[in-house]
Amino acid sequence: LVFLGNPGTGKTTVARLLAKIYHAVGVLSQGQLVEVDRSGLVAGFVGQTALKTQEAVQKAIGGVLFIDEAYALVNADNANDFGHEAIEVILKNMEDHRKDLIVIVAGYTDRMEQFIHANPGLESRFNKYFFFEDYDGKQLMEIFRSMCKKNGYTLSEEGEKFMERDLRELYDSRDENFGNARDVRNLFEQAVARQADRVSQLEEPTKEQLMELRPEDLEEGRHGV
């Protein structure tokens, strides 16, 4: 499978869920997810990449091998790059373990298409594409609310309005560095840290005050700053 999309859109989460589903229906014997990127497959010396890649594949047999930013395995500027060796080992294992191994490659849409077309073996085996769209401002707000709820925090009415506006702006001004849910998580963690500093100054805070996020807690964390 090929997962196309920007960071923070849930590609790894969906891969983990797929591994569990495939295991539940009997397609995979174990259903574990082994996540790697180039550094987990490619070594710096001749012969070591094959061993390193084989080791990663062995851990994934019975489950899913998830290769994030897989396009980094193809170095167009260097024909002798060891990434090609890693690809060959993966393709061989996909053939040898076709009944008990699923490989998912993931990354940015344009770069992943270049990656797939760089090797005829990749093109023939990776022919199912899933596109993960960016979350819009409203969806980013839902994610922020869910993080608050999961961690026991509440948003004040002003805080709610502030974040709705802030996340809408974050989406509208997004560029190639936009991190989707990862950006939201960073904003949430920064807000919690500032809120802790603020409530530590209160003499006898109530439980509600201890768990409420206000605009002053949220403001400085805008756009990942």
Secondary structure, 3 states (H helix, E strand, C coil): CEEEECCCCCHHHHHHHHHHHHHHCCCCCCCCEEEECHHHCCCCCCCHHHHHHHHHHHHHCCCEEEEECHHHHCCCCCCCCCHHHHHHHHHHHHHHCCCCCEEEEEECHHHHHHHHHCCHHHHHHCCCEEEECCCCHHHHHHHHHHHHHHCCCEECHHHHHHHHHHHHHHHHCCCCCCCCHHHHHHHHHHHHHHHHHHHCCCCCCCHHHHCEECHHHHHHHHHHC
